[in-house]
Amino acid sequence: MILEVAVLDVKPGLTQEFEAAFAKAQKIISSMSGYISHQLQKCLEKENRYILLVNWGKLEDHTEGFRKSPEYQEWKALLHHFYDPFPEVEHYTAVSP
């Protein structure tokens, strides 16, 4: 399993609109092959910051399957105009003891 981590800085004054758009967009990502689960968390210290955590079966489910899909274009249209700066996305894997 791979964890996608994105820190999302939303433009000031647009957090309610972003949350409404994300409610629609989450239906897109959750329908994708390899998707396992996601969480959107709002920062307590910085009112315009969110963190998006998405669990994927494998890296390619996100980087190839989702990002190269027609559904990604819909996701992009719903959400990308809210970000400033555009988020850096990283992928993590669990460390075994």
C-alpha positions, 0 to 999 in steps of 0.5 A, spaced: 500 500 500 502 507 498 500 513 502 499 519 497 500 526 501 498 532 499 499 539 503 493 543 500 494 551 501 487 554 499 486 561 497 484 566 502 476 566 503 475 560 499 475 554 504 468 553 504 467 553 496 473 548 496 470 544 501 464 544 497 468 542 491 472 537 494 465 533 497 464 532 489 471 531 487 472 525 492 466 521 489 471 521 483 477 519 486 474 513 490 471 510 484 478 509 481 482 502 480 487 501 486 483 506 490 483 504 498 481 510 502 482 517 503 482 523 508 481 530 508 484 534 514 483 541 516 489 545 519 488 548 526 493 553 526 493 555 519 486 556 517 487 555 509 491 549 510 489 542 509 492 535 508 489 530 503 491 523 505 490 517 500 491 510 500 492 506 493 494 499 492 500 501 488 504 507 486 502 506 479 494 506 481 495 514 482 501 516 478 498 512 471 491 510 473 488 516 476 493 522 473 492 519 466 485 518 466 479 522 464 476 522 471 483 526 473 481 532 468 474 533 472 478 532 479 483 538 476 477 542 474 473 542 480 479 543 485 486 546 482 484 553 481 483 553 489 491 552 490 496 557 492 501 555 491 500 548 487 501 543 492 507 538 492 505 531 492 509 525 495 508 518 496 510 514 502 510 506 504 510 503 511 517 501 514 517 494 517 520 493 523 
